[in-house]
Amino acid sequence: MEKRMFYVEIYKSIILTLILVLFFAFYQKHSSNENSSTESSKKIPSVSQQQVNISRDALLADLKKIASSAQEYFRKPAKLGGGGNSFKGFKVPDNLLKTENMSDPVSVVISKDFVTLEGVGKEIGNDGHSKTGFTIVVGPERIVSIILKN
């Protein structure tokens, strides 16, 4: 009888060990799946972030074209249809007023010495709910400031 109890105890130990091994194997597989899905989800935002960056660059390029046009207007004599050393009267060219990279037409504030351009892109920015955009202040000789919004 004692021998039989000995074998029962060994059998219980073997069963318990197998259960533990199966539990740890399941846990190991489950945790590695979580890690791989986490790694996959990390790759997706980087692709998304790349799209946001491409969209920002395209929007900024469009706004810089408008800035260049404003500077040309500033330098052109009034007799030839320019501003004659003033931005007053500058109008954004129709083909740049709303490009494929903008969700809304560009907003323009004009003074004698500066033009402020505000463009809103189509992509959602870093905050997760607002669209990307830039505010650019253009002077006669250079772009004075570029402010990224989201």
Residue pairs with C-beta under 8 A, 6 or more apart in sequence:
51 123
52 123
52 124
52 125
52 126
52 132
55 101
55 121
55 122
55 123
55 132
56 121
56 123
56 132
56 134
56 148
58 101
58 121
59 101
59 102
59 119
59 121
59 132
59 133
59 134
60 134
60 146
61 101
62 96
62 99
62 101
62 102
62 106
62 119
63 106
63 117
63 119
63 134
63 136
64 136
64 143
65 96
66 92
66 93
66 96
66 106
66 117
67 115
67 117
67 136
67 138
67 143
69 90
69 92
69 93
69 96
70 87
70 90
70 115
70 138
71 138
71 140
71 141
72 82
73 82
73 83
73 87
73 89
73 90
74 82
74 83
74 85
74 86
74 87
74 90
74 140
75 82
75 83
75 85
75 140
76 82
76 83
76 84
77 84
78 84
83 89
83 90
85 140
86 112
86 113
87 110
87 111
87 112
87 113
87 114
87 115
87 138
87 140
88 110
88 111
88 112
89 110
90 108
90 110
90 115
92 106
92 108
96 106
97 105
97 106
98 104
98 105
98 106
101 121
101 122
102 119
102 120
102 121
102 122
103 120
103 121
103 122
103 131
104 120
106 117
106 118
106 119
107 117
107 118
107 119
108 115
108 116
108 117
108 118
109 115
109 116
110 116
113 139
113 140
114 137
114 138
114 139
114 144
115 137
115 138
116 135
116 136
116 137
116 138
117 134
117 135
117 136
117 138
118 133
118 134
118 135
118 136
119 133
119 134
119 136
120 131
120 132
120 133
121 131
121 132
121 133
122 131
123 131
123 132
124 130
124 131
124 132
125 131
125 132
125 133
125 149
125 150
126 150
127 150
130 149
130 150
131 150
132 148
132 149
132 150
133 148
133 149
133 150
134 146
134 147
134 148
134 149
135 145
135 146
135 147
135 149
136 143
136 145
136 146
136 147
137 143
137 144
137 145
138 144
